[in-house]
Amino acid sequence: MIKKMMTAAFVSIALIGSSFAQSSASAVLQKVSNTLKASKGATANFTYSTMDKNQHKLGTINGSIALKGNKYYIKQGDNEIFSNGQKTWNFNGSDEVTVSPVDNNSGTLNPQKLLSGNFVEKDLTSKMVSSKGSFYVIDLTPVDARKNFKKVTVYVNKAKNMITKATVLEKGGNTVSFNMTNINTNASLPDSKFVFNPAAHPGVEVIN
């Protein structure tokens, strides 16, 4: 389930260009990016749920996430994902960790890119759906029709300049929702938090 969250629910795209801040939706996403860039680090708890096309709940998981620059760490149950911006380690919590390089140009989706508002105009188009109340609601649609999702909707908390909720409408009709709570944008996080340490997990098989 957590690997699905990493590979199918979040669309990874490179940094926002300066020209991307021309529309109101893009300007809001730029503020989100600036907020995280200015912070020492951010932590939050999350709930991740999936509904089928008939709105029947398929499952819900809870976990925690930490972000710092282009680094992120996710824990859900015994499963952990570490990424230092160059490599990603998927640890199953017991005897196996899979290591893969980070490709910022691959078009894959990861939580750091999504929650930091780091979108690129050539990959997604953004549209302001609503600016009423406490949240900006922004729709993001892929330029490439071959992507496995139709639309991502992000909810930006106006007071925090943070994306606190995102929903992904998949081509098959399923809807994936990601909600964040207990957000701390002033967390002091060492770089070691984002790297898997084999010495702390003796006997774990490393798969490259």
C-alpha positions as CSV (number, residue, x, y, z in Angstrom):
1,M,0.0,0.0,0.0
2,I,2.7,2.5,0.9
3,K,4.6,1.7,-2.3
4,K,1.4,2.4,-4.2
5,M,1.2,5.8,-2.5
6,M,4.7,6.6,-3.6
7,T,4.4,5.5,-7.2
8,A,0.8,6.0,-8.2
9,A,-0.7,8.7,-6.0
10,F,1.9,11.4,-6.2
11,V,3.1,13.0,-9.4
12,S,6.8,14.0,-9.2
13,I,7.8,17.0,-11.3
14,A,10.8,19.3,-11.1
15,L,11.0,22.8,-9.5
16,I,8.7,25.7,-10.4
17,G,10.2,28.1,-12.9
18,S,10.0,31.8,-12.4
19,S,7.6,32.1,-15.3
20,F,5.2,29.6,-13.6
21,A,4.0,32.2,-11.1
22,Q,2.0,34.2,-13.7
23,S,-1.4,32.7,-13.0
24,S,-3.1,32.9,-9.6
25,A,-3.0,29.2,-9.1
26,S,0.7,29.1,-9.9
27,A,1.4,32.0,-7.6
28,V,-0.2,30.2,-4.7
29,L,1.9,27.1,-5.4
30,Q,5.0,29.3,-5.5
31,K,4.1,30.5,-2.0
32,V,3.9,26.9,-0.8
33,S,7.3,26.2,-2.2
34,N,8.8,29.3,-0.7
35,T,7.3,28.4,2.7
36,L,9.1,25.1,2.8
37,K,12.3,26.5,1.3
38,A,12.4,29.1,4.1
39,S,11.8,26.5,6.9
40,K,14.4,24.3,8.5
41,G,12.1,21.3,7.9
42,A,8.5,20.2,8.2
43,T,6.8,17.3,9.8
44,A,3.2,16.1,9.8
45,N,0.9,13.2,10.4
46,F,-1.1,11.9,7.4
47,T,-4.1,9.8,6.5
48,Y,-4.2,8.1,3.1
49,S,-7.4,6.5,1.8
50,T,-8.7,5.1,-1.4
51,M,-12.3,5.0,-2.8
52,D,-13.4,3.1,-5.8
53,K,-15.5,4.6,-8.6
54,N,-18.7,3.8,-6.6
55,Q,-17.3,5.7,-3.6
56,H,-16.8,2.5,-1.6
57,K,-13.7,2.8,0.7
58,L,-11.0,0.4,-0.3
59,G,-8.6,1.1,2.6
60,T,-7.1,3.7,4.9
61,I,-3.6,4.0,6.3
62,N,-2.1,6.4,8.8
63,G,1.5,7.6,9.1
64,S,4.0,10.4,9.4
65,I,6.1,12.4,7.0
66,A,9.1,14.7,7.3
67,L,10.3,17.1,4.6
68,K,13.5,19.1,4.3
69,G,14.5,20.7,1.0
70,N,14.3,17.9,-1.6
71,K,14.5,15.2,1.0
72,Y,11.6,13.3,2.6
73,Y,11.0,10.5,5.1
74,I,7.7,8.5,5.4
75,K,6.8,6.0,8.1
76,Q,3.6,3.9,8.0
77,G,3.5,1.0,10.4
78,D,6.8,-0.9,10.1
79,N,7.4,0.4,6.6
80,E,9.7,3.3,6.1
81,I,10.8,5.3,3.0
82,F,13.9,7.4,3.1
83,S,15.0,9.8,0.3
84,N,18.0,12.2,0.5
85,G,17.3,13.8,-2.9
86,Q,19.7,11.4,-4.7
87,K,18.6,7.9,-3.6
88,T,15.4,6.4,-2.2
89,W,15.3,3.5,0.2
90,N,12.1,1.5,0.6
91,F,12.4,-0.5,3.9
92,N,9.8,-3.2,4.5
93,G,10.4,-3.0,8.3
94,S,12.0,-6.4,8.7
95,D,14.5,-7.9,6.3
96,E,14.7,-6.0,3.0
97,V,15.4,-2.5,1.7
98,T,15.2,-1.6,-2.0
99,V,17.5,1.2,-3.2
100,S,16.8,3.3,-6.3
101,P,18.1,6.5,-7.7
102,V,16.0,9.7,-7.7
103,D,15.2,10.9,-11.2
104,N,13.8,14.4,-11.0
105,N,13.0,14.4,-14.7
106,S,11.1,11.1,-14.8
107,G,7.6,12.5,-14.3
108,T,7.1,10.2,-11.3
109,L,5.1,11.4,-8.3
110,N,6.6,11.8,-4.8
111,P,5.3,13.4,-1.7
112,Q,8.0,16.0,-1.4
113,K,7.2,17.4,-4.9
114,L,3.5,17.3,-4.3
115,L,3.4,18.8,-0.8
116,S,6.0,21.5,-1.5
117,G,4.0,22.7,-4.5
118,N,7.0,21.9,-6.8
119,F,5.2,21.6,-10.1
120,V,6.4,22.3,-13.6
121,E,4.2,24.0,-16.1
122,K,5.2,21.7,-19.0
123,D,4.0,18.6,-17.0
124,L,0.8,19.8,-15.3
125,T,-1.6,22.7,-16.0
126,S,-3.0,24.4,-12.9
127,K,-6.4,26.0,-12.5
128,M,-7.8,27.9,-9.5
129,V,-11.1,26.2,-8.6
130,S,-11.9,28.3,-5.4
131,S,-10.3,30.9,-3.3
132,K,-13.2,31.1,-0.7
133,G,-12.8,30.3,2.9
134,S,-9.6,29.1,4.5
135,F,-8.3,27.1,1.5
136,Y,-7.3,27.7,-2.0
137,V,-8.5,24.7,-4.2
138,I,-6.4,24.1,-7.2
139,D,-6.8,21.5,-10.0
140,L,-3.8,20.0,-11.7
141,T,-4.2,18.1,-14.9
142,P,-1.4,16.2,-16.8
143,V,-0.3,17.5,-20.1
144,D,0.7,14.0,-21.1
145,A,-2.6,12.0,-21.5
146,R,-0.6,8.7,-21.0
147,K,-0.3,9.4,-17.2
148,N,-2.3,7.0,-15.0
149,F,-4.3,9.8,-13.4
150,K,-6.8,12.3,-14.7
151,K,-6.5,15.1,-12.1
152,V,-4.9,16.1,-8.9
153,T,-6.8,18.5,-6.6
154,V,-4.7,20.2,-3.9
155,Y,-6.1,22.2,-0.9
156,V,-3.7,25.0,0.2
157,N,-4.2,26.3,3.8
158,K,-4.1,30.1,3.4
159,A,-2.8,30.7,6.9
160,K,0.1,28.2,6.7
161,N,0.8,28.4,2.9
162,M,0.9,24.6,3.0
163,I,-0.9,21.9,1.0
164,T,-2.8,20.0,3.7
165,K,-5.0,17.8,1.5
166,A,-4.7,16.3,-2.0
167,T,-7.0,14.1,-4.0
168,V,-6.0,12.1,-7.1
169,L,-8.6,10.9,-9.6
170,E,-7.1,7.8,-11.3
171,K,-8.0,6.8,-14.8
172,G,-9.7,3.6,-13.5
173,G,-12.1,5.8,-11.5
174,N,-10.5,5.3,-8.0
175,T,-10.0,8.4,-5.9
176,V,-6.9,8.6,-3.6
177,S,-7.1,11.1,-0.7
178,F,-4.2,12.4,1.4
179,N,-4.8,14.5,4.5
180,M,-2.2,16.1,6.7
181,T,-2.6,17.1,10.4
182,N,-0.3,18.3,13.2
183,I,1.9,20.3,10.7
184,N,5.1,21.8,12.0
185,T,7.0,23.9,9.5
186,N,9.8,24.7,12.0
187,A,11.1,21.3,12.7
188,S,14.9,20.8,13.2
189,L,15.7,17.7,11.1
190,P,19.2,16.2,10.7
191,D,20.2,15.0,7.2
192,S,20.7,11.6,8.6
193,K,16.9,11.2,9.0
194,F,16.6,10.9,5.3
195,V,19.2,8.1,4.8
196,F,18.7,4.4,5.6
197,N,21.4,3.3,8.0
198,P,22.3,-0.4,7.4
199,A,24.3,-0.5,10.7
200,A,21.1,0.2,12.6
201,H,19.4,-2.7,10.8
202,P,21.9,-5.7,10.9
203,G,20.9,-8.6,8.6
204,V,18.7,-6.6,6.3
205,E,19.1,-7.5,2.6
206,V,20.0,-4.5,0.4
207,I,18.5,-4.7,-3.1
208,N,19.9,-2.2,-5.6
